[in-house]
Amino acid sequence: MRVPMEGLPERVTIYEVGPRDGLQNEKTIVPVADKAEFVVRLADAGLRTIETTSFVHPAWVPQLADAEDLLGALPRSPSARYPALVPNERGLDRALANGVTEIAVFASATESFARRNLNRTVEESLAMFAPVIERALADGLWVRAYVSMVCGDPWEGEVPIDRVVSVASRLAELGCSQISLGDTIGVGTPGQVTALIEAMVAAGIGAERLAVHFHDTYGQALANTLAALRAGVTTVDASAGGIGGCPYAESATGNLATEDLVWMLHGLGIETGVDLDRLVATSRWMAGRLGRPSPSRVVQALSPADDGGRTSTGAST
C-alpha cells in the first residue's frame, strides 16, 4: 500500500553502487562476464545511474583490476549512466581512454581514514584531486565527490560536523556537481543526519547538490535516508542486494540495500523508476554467483523459502 507523507520529494534518484562499492570488498574475483551481466540486469530493472568500477591501482583493489575489460563489455545505452571512480590523474587518464563521461573522487572527512585509504593527509588528498577535477571539467565530464566518515570514524570517534562541511565545501569549490555524504561505518542517526545537511545548506551547498550514502551497520540506514529526504535530499546511494563494505574500514558492513530502499520509497508514494521484481531477481542471481544469501531484508522476504536469496528464478535480461 502506498501512503504518502508530507514533506517528502515526489521522486528520488537512486545512485546504484553495487558493481563498484558492492563488489570491491569481495575476496573471490567475480568474472568480467558476470559483472557486465550484473550491470545490464540493473539497468533493465530501471536503475539509470550505475557506478560500474574504479580506476584504482590493481594492487589496492584487485577485484576492480578489470575496469577496462568491463567497460568494453558493456553495451552503451542512452538511458543509463555508468560513472566510474578515479583516485588520481593516472586513473583519470584511464577513464578518458575508455570513454567514461562521469567520474567520482573519494575524499575523507578524517585524517585517519585519509591516511589508510589514500596514504595522504586530508589536505594532501584535496590537492591531489584538484587537477583531476579541473581536467575532467575541461573535458566536459560530470564530477561527483564522496566524503567518507561523515558521522563517525573507527579510529577518531565522532566526527565534528564543521570538519565535514569544510571538506565538502572545498570539493564544491573545485567544481564537483554532487557531494555524496558517506556514513562509512554506519553509526549515524537521523538527528545527526538532519543537522549535517542543515549545516551543508547553511554553508551554501544546497540539498539539491547533495547525495547520501549510508551503511547499515547499526540498522539505521533507512531511518537516516528518511531524515535526509525530509531535509531536501533527492539522491540516495544504494547497493543491489545490500552487498559491499569498505576494504579500509573493517567495521564498515554492507551498504543500504537498493531493494530495501525501493520498498520504502514506493510505500511512501515516491517514484524511482525501478521495477522491484526485476531488481530482486537480479540480486538473487548475484547472491548465487557470490555463493551466499543476500543480506537485503526485502530480497529475503520476496525470495522462495528454499533458496534464501541465493538463486534467481526470474527471467534473465
C-alpha positions as CSV (number, residue, x, y, z in Angstrom):
1,M,0.0,0.0,0.0
2,R,1.3,3.5,-0.9
3,V,0.7,6.1,1.8
4,P,2.5,9.4,1.1
5,M,3.9,11.6,3.9
6,E,4.1,15.3,3.8
7,G,7.5,17.0,3.3
8,L,9.0,14.3,1.0
9,P,10.0,14.6,-2.6
10,E,7.8,13.1,-5.4
11,R,10.7,11.4,-7.0
12,V,14.1,10.1,-5.8
13,T,17.2,9.3,-7.9
14,I,18.9,6.1,-6.8
15,Y,22.6,6.1,-7.4
16,E,23.4,2.4,-7.7
17,V,26.9,1.5,-6.4
18,G,26.7,-2.4,-6.3
19,P,29.0,-3.1,-9.2
20,R,31.8,-0.9,-7.7
21,D,31.3,-0.3,-4.0
22,G,29.4,-3.6,-3.6
23,L,31.8,-5.9,-5.2
24,Q,35.1,-4.2,-4.3
25,N,35.3,-5.9,-1.0
26,E,34.8,-9.4,-2.4
27,K,37.8,-11.6,-2.0
28,T,36.8,-14.0,-4.7
29,I,37.3,-12.4,-8.1
30,V,34.0,-12.1,-10.0
31,P,34.4,-12.8,-13.7
32,V,34.0,-9.8,-16.1
33,A,31.1,-11.5,-17.9
34,D,29.2,-11.7,-14.6
35,K,29.9,-8.1,-13.7
36,A,28.7,-7.0,-17.1
37,E,25.6,-9.0,-16.8
38,F,25.0,-7.6,-13.3
39,V,25.2,-4.0,-14.7
40,V,22.9,-4.9,-17.6
41,R,20.4,-6.5,-15.3
42,L,20.4,-3.5,-13.0
43,A,19.8,-1.2,-16.0
44,D,17.0,-3.5,-17.2
45,A,15.4,-3.1,-13.7
46,G,15.1,0.6,-14.2
47,L,18.3,1.9,-12.5
48,R,19.6,4.8,-14.5
49,T,22.8,5.7,-12.7
50,I,25.1,2.7,-12.0
51,E,28.6,3.2,-10.8
52,T,30.4,0.4,-12.5
53,T,34.1,0.3,-11.5
54,S,37.1,2.2,-10.2
55,F,40.4,3.0,-12.0
56,V,42.4,2.4,-8.8
57,H,45.7,0.5,-9.0
58,P,45.0,-3.2,-9.1
59,A,47.3,-3.8,-6.1
60,W,44.9,-1.8,-3.9
61,V,41.6,-3.3,-5.0
62,P,42.3,-6.5,-7.1
63,Q,38.5,-7.0,-7.7
64,L,38.5,-3.9,-9.9
65,A,41.6,-4.7,-11.9
66,D,39.4,-5.4,-14.9
67,A,37.9,-1.9,-15.3
68,E,38.8,-1.6,-19.0
69,D,37.6,-5.0,-19.8
70,L,34.3,-4.4,-18.0
71,L,33.6,-1.1,-19.7
72,G,34.5,-2.7,-23.0
73,A,31.9,-5.4,-22.4
74,L,29.0,-3.1,-21.5
75,P,26.5,-2.1,-24.2
76,R,26.2,1.6,-24.4
77,S,22.7,2.8,-23.6
78,P,21.3,6.3,-24.0
79,S,19.2,5.8,-20.9
80,A,21.9,4.5,-18.5
81,R,24.8,6.4,-16.9
82,Y,27.9,4.5,-16.0
83,P,30.1,6.6,-13.7
84,A,33.5,5.3,-12.5
85,L,35.6,6.2,-9.5
86,V,39.0,7.7,-10.2
87,P,41.6,8.2,-7.5
88,N,44.2,10.4,-9.2
89,E,45.3,11.8,-12.6
90,R,46.5,8.4,-13.8
91,G,43.1,7.0,-13.1
92,L,41.5,9.9,-15.0
93,D,43.7,9.1,-18.0
94,R,42.4,5.5,-18.0
95,A,38.8,6.7,-17.6
96,L,39.1,9.1,-20.5
97,A,40.8,6.5,-22.7
98,N,37.8,4.2,-22.1
99,G,35.1,6.8,-22.9
100,V,33.9,7.5,-19.4
101,T,31.9,10.7,-19.2
102,E,31.1,10.8,-15.5
103,I,33.6,10.3,-12.7
104,A,33.7,10.4,-8.9
105,V,36.6,11.1,-6.5
106,F,36.7,9.8,-3.0
107,A,37.7,12.1,-0.1
108,S,37.7,11.6,3.7
109,A,36.5,13.9,6.4
110,T,39.1,12.5,8.8
111,E,42.8,12.3,8.8
112,S,43.0,8.7,10.0
113,F,40.9,7.4,7.1
114,A,42.6,9.6,4.6
115,R,45.9,8.0,5.6
116,R,44.6,4.5,5.4
117,N,42.6,4.9,2.2
118,L,44.7,7.4,0.2
119,N,48.1,7.4,2.1
120,R,47.8,11.1,2.4
121,T,46.5,13.8,4.8
122,V,43.1,15.4,4.1
123,E,44.8,18.4,2.7
124,E,47.2,16.4,0.5
125,S,44.3,14.4,-0.9
126,L,42.4,17.5,-1.8
127,A,45.5,18.9,-3.6
128,M,45.7,15.6,-5.5
129,F,42.0,15.8,-6.5
130,A,42.3,19.4,-7.7
131,P,43.9,18.7,-11.1
132,V,41.8,15.6,-11.6
133,I,38.6,17.7,-11.2
134,E,39.9,20.6,-13.3
135,R,40.9,18.3,-16.2
136,A,37.7,16.4,-16.0
137,L,35.6,19.5,-16.1
138,A,37.7,20.9,-19.0
139,D,36.8,17.7,-20.9
140,G,33.1,18.1,-20.2
141,L,32.8,15.3,-17.6
142,W,30.3,15.3,-14.8
143,V,32.1,15.1,-11.4
144,R,30.8,13.7,-8.1
145,A,32.8,13.7,-4.8
146,Y,32.3,11.3,-2.0
147,V,33.1,12.5,1.5
148,S,33.5,9.4,3.8
149,M,33.3,9.1,7.6
150,V,30.8,11.9,7.9
151,C,29.2,10.6,11.1
152,G,32.0,8.7,12.8
153,D,35.4,7.2,12.3
154,P,36.6,3.9,13.9
155,W,39.9,5.5,14.9
156,E,38.8,9.0,15.8
157,G,35.2,8.5,17.1
158,E,32.5,11.1,16.4
159,V,33.3,13.5,13.6
160,P,32.6,17.2,14.1
161,I,30.0,18.5,11.6
162,D,32.1,21.5,10.8
163,R,35.0,19.3,9.6
164,V,32.7,17.5,7.2
165,V,31.4,20.8,5.9
166,S,34.9,22.1,5.4
167,V,36.0,19.2,3.2
168,A,32.7,19.2,1.3
169,S,33.0,22.9,0.7
170,R,36.5,22.6,-0.7
171,L,35.2,19.9,-3.1
172,A,32.3,22.0,-4.2
173,E,34.6,25.0,-4.8
174,L,36.7,22.8,-7.0
175,G,33.7,22.3,-9.2
176,C,32.1,18.9,-8.2
177,S,28.5,18.9,-9.2
178,Q,27.4,16.5,-6.5
179,I,28.7,15.7,-3.0
180,S,27.8,12.3,-1.6
181,L,27.9,12.2,2.2
182,G,29.0,8.8,3.4
183,D,28.4,7.3,6.8
184,T,31.1,4.7,6.1
185,I,30.8,2.7,9.3
186,G,27.0,3.2,9.8
187,V,27.0,4.9,13.1
188,G,24.8,7.9,12.2
189,T,21.3,8.5,13.5
190,P,18.5,10.7,12.0
191,G,19.1,13.8,14.2
192,Q,22.8,13.8,13.2
193,V,22.0,13.4,9.5
194,T,19.5,16.3,9.7
195,A,22.0,18.6,11.4
196,L,24.7,17.7,8.9
197,I,22.5,18.5,5.9
198,E,21.3,21.7,7.5
199,A,24.9,22.7,8.1
200,M,25.7,22.0,4.4
201,V,22.9,24.1,3.2
202,A,23.9,27.0,5.6
203,A,27.4,26.8,4.1
204,G,26.0,27.2,0.6
205,I,25.8,23.6,-0.6
206,G,22.1,23.2,-1.4
207,A,20.3,19.9,-0.7
208,E,19.8,19.5,-4.5
209,R,23.6,19.2,-4.8
210,L,23.8,16.5,-2.1
211,A,23.5,12.7,-2.1
212,V,23.6,10.4,0.9
213,H,25.5,7.1,1.2
214,F,24.5,5.1,4.3
215,H,25.8,1.8,5.6
216,D,23.5,-0.3,7.7
217,T,25.9,-1.5,10.5
218,Y,23.5,-0.4,13.3
219,G,20.3,-0.8,11.3
220,Q,19.9,3.0,10.8
221,A,20.3,3.3,7.0
222,L,16.6,3.6,6.1
223,A,15.8,5.9,9.1
224,N,18.8,8.1,8.1
225,T,17.6,8.1,4.5
226,L,14.1,9.3,5.5
227,A,15.7,12.1,7.6
228,A,17.8,13.1,4.5
229,L,14.7,13.2,2.3
230,R,12.9,15.4,4.8
231,A,15.9,17.7,4.7
232,G,15.5,18.1,0.9
233,V,18.0,15.5,-0.5
234,T,16.7,13.6,-3.5
235,T,19.7,11.4,-4.5
236,V,20.4,8.3,-2.4
237,D,23.2,5.8,-2.9
238,A,22.4,2.1,-2.5
239,S,23.8,-1.3,-3.4
240,A,21.7,-4.1,-5.0
241,G,21.3,-6.9,-2.6
242,G,23.0,-4.9,0.2
243,I,26.4,-6.1,-0.9
244,G,29.6,-4.2,0.0
245,G,31.6,-2.7,2.7
246,C,34.9,-0.9,2.7
247,P,38.3,-2.7,2.4
248,Y,40.0,0.1,4.6
249,A,37.5,0.1,7.5
250,E,36.8,-3.3,8.9
251,S,33.7,-2.1,10.9
252,A,32.0,-1.0,7.7
253,T,29.4,-3.6,6.8
254,G,27.0,-3.7,3.9
255,N,25.6,-0.7,2.1
256,L,21.9,0.2,2.2
257,A,20.2,-2.4,0.0
258,T,18.6,-1.0,-3.1
259,E,15.6,-3.3,-2.7
260,D,15.0,-2.1,0.9
261,L,15.3,1.5,-0.2
262,V,12.8,0.9,-3.1
263,W,10.3,-0.8,-0.9
264,M,10.3,2.1,1.5
265,L,10.2,4.8,-1.2
266,H,7.4,3.1,-3.2
267,G,5.4,2.6,0.1
268,L,5.7,6.4,0.6
269,G,4.4,7.0,-3.0
270,I,7.8,8.2,-4.2
271,E,8.7,7.4,-7.8
272,T,12.0,5.7,-8.5
273,G,11.5,4.2,-12.0
274,V,12.7,0.9,-10.6
275,D,11.0,-2.5,-11.2
276,L,11.3,-4.1,-7.8
277,D,10.6,-7.7,-9.0
278,R,13.4,-7.4,-11.6
279,L,15.8,-5.9,-9.1
280,V,15.1,-8.7,-6.6
281,A,15.7,-11.3,-9.3
282,T,19.0,-9.6,-10.1
283,S,20.2,-9.6,-6.5
284,R,19.2,-13.3,-6.1
285,W,21.2,-14.1,-9.2
286,M,24.3,-12.2,-7.9
287,A,23.9,-13.8,-4.5
288,G,24.2,-17.2,-6.3
289,R,27.3,-16.0,-8.0
290,L,28.8,-15.0,-4.7
291,G,27.7,-18.2,-3.0
292,R,25.8,-16.7,-0.1
293,P,22.4,-15.3,0.7
294,S,21.7,-11.6,0.1
295,P,21.7,-9.5,3.3
296,S,18.8,-7.4,1.9
297,R,15.6,-8.0,4.0
298,V,13.4,-7.4,1.0
299,V,15.3,-9.8,-1.1
300,Q,15.0,-12.4,1.6
301,A,11.2,-11.7,2.1
302,L,10.5,-11.9,-1.6
303,S,12.6,-15.0,-2.3
304,P,11.4,-18.6,-2.4
305,A,11.7,-20.2,1.0
306,D,14.1,-22.8,-0.2
307,D,16.8,-20.6,-1.7
308,G,17.3,-17.9,0.9
309,G,18.0,-15.3,-1.7
310,R,20.9,-17.3,-3.2
311,T,19.5,-18.1,-6.6
312,S,17.2,-16.5,-9.1
313,T,14.1,-17.8,-10.6
314,G,13.4,-14.7,-12.6
315,A,13.9,-14.3,-16.3
316,S,17.3,-13.1,-17.4
317,T,17.7,-9.9,-19.4
